[in-house]
């Protein structure tokens, strides 16, 4: 585990630090969302590439928090999420990401 990000509901998302991530060029991490079958609940998972500075981890945590809140409010059809063939959603984070770039 690299670090925890506190969510609005008081829970936490554990962010894994991994060196085997298959990320697009320039991406520093990814966030996934998976609906729990038969419920209205969504689980989230996140991973970042190894070697991020503390500042980059903080930036990723802020980005992750915003993406989770927006997904909960608006769903995955907006905000740059990609729907995968298995019914899960994914979005990539890039160093220096702003709300306009996903």
C-alpha positions in Angstrom: 0.0 0.0 0.0 1.3 3.4 -0.8 -1.3 5.6 1.0 -4.9 6.0 2.0 -7.3 8.6 0.7 -10.2 9.6 3.0 -13.6 9.8 1.3 -16.7 11.9 2.1 -18.4 9.0 3.8 -15.6 8.6 6.3 -14.2 5.5 4.5 -10.9 5.2 2.8 -9.6 4.1 -0.6 -6.3 2.2 -0.4 -4.0 3.3 -3.2 -1.5 0.7 -4.3 2.0 1.6 -5.4 3.0 -0.7 -8.3 5.8 -0.9 -10.8 4.0 -3.3 -13.1 1.1 -1.0 -14.2 0.2 -0.9 -17.9 -0.5 2.8 -18.1 -0.7 5.1 -21.1 2.2 7.4 -21.8 2.4 10.1 -19.2 -0.1 8.6 -16.8 0.9 8.3 -13.2 -2.0 6.2 -11.9 -5.5 4.9 -12.5 -8.8 4.7 -10.7 -11.4 1.9 -11.3 -15.0 1.7 -10.4 -17.0 -1.6 -10.2 -20.7 -1.8 -9.5 -21.7 -4.5 -6.9 -24.2 -6.7 -8.7 -27.7 -6.5 -7.3 -27.1 -3.3 -5.4 -26.7 0.4 -6.1 -23.2 0.3 -4.5 -19.9 1.0 -6.3 -16.5 -0.2 -5.2 -13.4 1.8 -6.1 -9.7 0.7 -6.5 -6.7 2.9 -7.3 -3.0 2.4 -8.2 -0.1 4.6 -8.9 3.3 4.0 -10.4 6.1 3.6 -8.0 8.4 6.5 -7.2 5.9 9.4 -6.9 7.0 12.2 -4.7 4.9 13.1 -1.6 3.6 16.2 -3.6 2.6 13.9 -6.5 0.8 11.5 -4.1 -1.1 14.4 -2.6 -2.1 15.7 -6.1 -3.2 12.1 -7.0 -5.2 11.9 -3.7 -7.0 15.2 -4.5 -7.7 14.1 -8.1 -9.0 10.7 -6.9 -11.3 12.3 -4.3 -12.8 14.6 -6.9 -13.3 11.7 -9.4 -15.0 9.5 -6.8 -17.4 12.3 -5.8 -18.2 13.2 -9.4 -18.8 9.5 -10.3 -21.1 9.2 -7.3 -23.1 12.3 -8.4 -23.1 11.9 -12.2 -22.1 8.4 -13.0 -19.3 7.2 -15.3 -20.8 8.5 -18.6 -19.2 11.9 -18.0 -15.9 13.1 -16.6 -13.7 11.1 -18.9 -14.4 7.6 -17.5 -14.1 4.6 -19.9 -16.6 1.8 -19.7 -14.8 -1.5 -20.1 -16.1 -4.8 -21.6 -16.5 -6.3 -18.1 -18.9 -3.6 -16.9 -16.3 -1.7 -14.8 -15.1 1.8 -15.3 -11.6 3.2 -15.5 -10.0 6.7 -15.7 -6.3 7.5 -15.8 -4.5 10.3 -13.9 -1.6 12.3 -15.4 1.0 14.3 -13.6 -0.2 17.8 -13.4 -3.7 16.7 -14.1 -6.3 19.4 -13.8 -10.1 19.1 -13.8 -10.1 19.7 -17.6 -7.7 16.9 -18.6 -8.4 13.1 -18.0 
